[in-house]
Amino acid sequence: MSSEAAREVRTDMVRLPAAAGWLRMLGVEGALDSADHPLLAAIRDTTGQPEAVAVDLSAVREMSVAAARGLAACAAELDRRGLRLLLAAPSEEVTRVLDAANATAAAGNGAGNGTAGGRLTVLPTAQDLITACVPAPPETVRATTAPAASPTTPDEKPEQEQALELEQEIERLHAKVRDLRGKVRTHPMIAQAQGVLQERYGLRDGQAAFALLRNASQQHNVKLRSLASAVLNAPRPKSGTARWFPDRIRTRPPKLPALPQVNGDDTNRSAVISAVLHQSMTLSDTSMGNVQLADRQAGGLRIEDHHGLNEEFVEYFDVVGKEGTSCALAARNVTRVTVTDVATDPVFTEEARRKILQAGSRAAHSTPLTTANGVCLGMVSTHHDRPQQLLAPAQAHALDRIGDQAGRWLAWHHRTIVLDALEHLHRTATAV
């Protein structure tokens, strides 16, 4: 591990069960070797009113006396602000250093030395961070189990077959309604892009403009709605120019070592998004998850891929706004949000909570897909059938890598492949 990577600080927002607020969870790896380690600055920079600032030390292999004293000073500063500092899962060696810091703090306080620092609260496991903030959580809501089917007789089979056929027909109608709703949401934007192209290139009608969009979409494997959105948001090409973006420098796709399923030079956005979803579910040990992408026209996050979630969930959360869900909170703060108990977390609207619980999700982790400049371009969320699921440091680090690399790849795809499609469209339109 490089010294630079060892000094990185992971920051998560962990939503506590029983509507007990939230933790600011910090994680580090390697050595806490000095009083100027970035972790200490991250602790002091805490804003808002979390129930506590929690530090997962399970991946810290050694700690200096100066760093332990720095943590004690941070604990004292947070205490003056009405906040607690909780440390979890230290190794035996790190525990000895922390115990020594506590002894020093106790001696200094006993001597009336106000600069000695605060007492450090050390918990044996990361899971204890939740119970320390919610000492007696209420019994969680249990999933309703369907009654066991009674034995059937040969005379009942036709009735069962009719019920199955009816269920299949209902599902077919649901799928048709979802498809129609999708077209209703997408059609106005595509129609608007058609109008722009018709006026810009003097096309004879909207059908000619649609053919232009469709051809560029198919040639460059860019979704029609994505291309229409680009037409509406890109600057107008200069009149009489052969190229829409004459100064653009085309680059190769960034590497995706966190996604071994993806070919190094793959330009297929759907394949990359699918890899993001399935790798995140594998790392999180779950079979439920979804990926959303930022949609400027819709003003929120739109589901692009999903697995293991029922159709009601997918339909309800097709587009998520800026409030009412954990993924919206994660996008707004550009930090991972962990919900430890969907049934009690006030971040959700009641209807959203009901849809999530009906899908079998009791806890969730939402990790932003971010650019190099920290802009959130999307979200990958994994869902779990039990409450209070915390990520291990290795899981959190791996998900962060996916979020960083996928975000950079999505930014590249937009400024390269989507703009290639716009160039193709412009070239075709100006040639006729």
Buried (B, 14 or more C-beta within 10 A) or exposed (E): EEEEEBBBBBBBBBBBBBBBBBBBBBBBBBBBBEBEBEBBEBBBEBEEEBBBBBBBBBBBBEBBEBBBBBBBBBBBBBBEEEBBBBBBBBBEEBBEBBBEBBEBBEEBBEEEEEEBBBBBBBBEEBBBBBBBBBEEBEEBEEEEEEEEEEEEEEEEEEEEEEEEEEEEEEEEEEEEEBEEEEEEBBEEBBEBBBEBBBEBBEBEEBEBBBBBBEBBBEEBEBBBBBBBBBBBEEEEBEEEEEEBBEEEEEEEBBEBEBBEBBEEEBBBBEBBBBBBBBBBBBBBEBBBBBBBBBBEBBEBBBBBBBBBBBEEBBBBBBBBEEEBBBBBBBBEBEBBBBBBBBBBBEBBEEEBBBBBBBBBBBBBBBBBBBBEEEEBBBBBBBBBBEBBBBBBBEBBBBBBBBBBBBBBBBBBBBBBBBBBBBBBBBEBBBEE
